[in-house]
């Protein structure tokens, strides 16, 4: 095959098989024994792949697809007829009256009111006591984690602990401790 790349032939045949326009099958298996020198024996196994397409087979596939679609259409039409019968039965069971119209109008009005109230409730969600309690808990846990993972390297890092200890145990004025540690009045501690 001069000028034709075998890989492109394989790709075209595979795409035709995938589209169902051509059928293919592997047939046979042949084993060949080839002696390469006196010490080695090479066993070659080969299969042959055959492709075919019959015009009548394509017509049969189209007929099968057509019958499947017709069957599906018939089932859909039966379901549609059943649904229409159910609608007629329900309309007969629920005759239109003034009280029914009023009840339906009230139902629509109440649904709109419920939607409005849901929106208003969502707007006030920030003031929800449960959410506030969850936020307080999250803040407490974050503060605990910050205190737990803060590595004390100097007196300033443990400023709050040091200040509390000296004011309680020794009655020292906090201003004197700040002056000794050279810490400004506006220093904020996370504890």
N, C-alpha and C positions, 0 to 999 in steps of 0.2 A: 504494500500500500504506500505508494510514493506520494508525498505531499499531504497525507492525512495523519494526524496525530492520534494514536490509539486511545489515549486518555479522553480526548474530546468525543470519540465514538462511544466510549463507555458512559460518559456523562449524559450524552443525548439519549442513549438507550435507557439509562436509569430514569431520566425525566419522563420518557414515554411510558415506562412501566409504572412510575408513580402516578401519572395521569390516568392510567387504566387503558391507554390506547394500544399498548403492546404487552403481551404476556411473556414471561421468561421463566426458565427452569434449568436447574443444573442436572445434567444427566451423566450417568456412568462414572466410573472411577477406574483409572488404569494405573497400574504400578509398573514402573520400569526399573530394571536393575542395571546400573552402569558401573563398570569396574574402572576405577581411575588408578592405575598402577596395580601392583600385586597386593598391597596392604590394605586398600580402602575399597569399600563397596558403598555406592551411593544409591539410595532408594528414592525414586521420584514418584510422587502421587499427583495425578492430574485429574481435574474434572472439567467437563465442557459445559458451557452455558449456551442455551439455545433460546432464541427469541422468535416470536411469531405473532401475527395479527390476521384475523379473519374478518372480512366485512360483515358476515352474518353474526359473528360474536358481538360486534359493536351494536348491531341492531337489537340483539337480544338484551344487552345491557341497558339500552335506552328504553326498551319495552318494560323491563323489570323496574327501572326507576320511575317510569310513567305510572305503572300499576301501584307502586308504593305511594306516590303522590296522590293518586286518585283515592286510595284507601284512606289516607290522612285527611283529605278534603271531605270525604263522606263522614268520617268520625267527627270532624269539626262542625259539619252541618247538623249532625244529630245532637251534638252538645248545644248548638245555638237554638235548635228547636225546643230542647228541654228547658233552656233558660227562659225563652220566650213564654213557654207554658207556665213556668213558675212565676214569672212576672204577672201574667194574667190571673193566676190563682191568688196571688197575694193582693192584687188590686181589688179583686172581687171580695176577698176576706176583709179588706180595709176600705170600705166605701168612703168617698170624699164627703166630708161634712164640715159644718162651721166649727164644731168643737175640735176636729182633727186639724184644721188649718190654724186655729188658735194655739193648739198644743205644739205644732211644728214651729210656729213663729216664736213661741216662748222658748222652745229648745234652742233655736238659733240664737236668740237673745242671751240665754244663759251661757251658751258656749262662748260667745264673744266676751261676756262679762268674766267668765273664768279665765280666758286668755289674757284679759287686761289685768286681772288680779295676779296671775302668774308672773307677768312682767313687773308689776309693782313689787311683788315679793322678791324677785330677783334683784331689783334695785336696792332693796333694804337688806340684802344678804350680808353686807359688811357688818351690820349691827346684830346679826344672829348670835345669840349667846353661845351656841355650840361652836361656831366658827371662832368667836373671840377666845373661848377657852382653849381651842386647838392652837391658836396663835400664841397664847400665853405659854402653853406647854412647849411649843417649838422654840420660843425665845429662851425659856428656862433651860432646855436641853442644849441649845447653842451656847449659852453662857457657861454651862457646866463643862461642855467640851472645850471651850476656849480656856477656861481655868485649868482643866486637866492637862491640856497639851502645851501650855505655856511653860517653857523651861526657865526656871529662875536663874539668872546669871549675875544679878546684882541686887542691891537693896531696892532699887527703883522698881524692879519687876515684881517684887513682893511688897510693894508699898502699902497696899491695903491691909495685908496680914500683919506687917510690922507695926503699922499705925494702931490697929485694933489691939494688938498685944500690949504695947507700951501704955496706951491710954487705960486699958482695963487693969493690967497687972501692977503697973508702977505709978499710975496717976499722972503721967506726963502729959502736958498740954500738946495737942496736935500741931499747933503753930511752931513749937520748939523743935519737934521732929522734922517738920518741913524745912525749917531753917537749917538744921544740922545736915539734912540730906540734900539741901540746895534744890528743893522742888517748889515750883511756883504754886500759887493758890488756885490757878485755873486748871491744874492737872486733873485729868479724868481717869478713873480706874474702872475696869469693866465689872468689878465685883460690887 
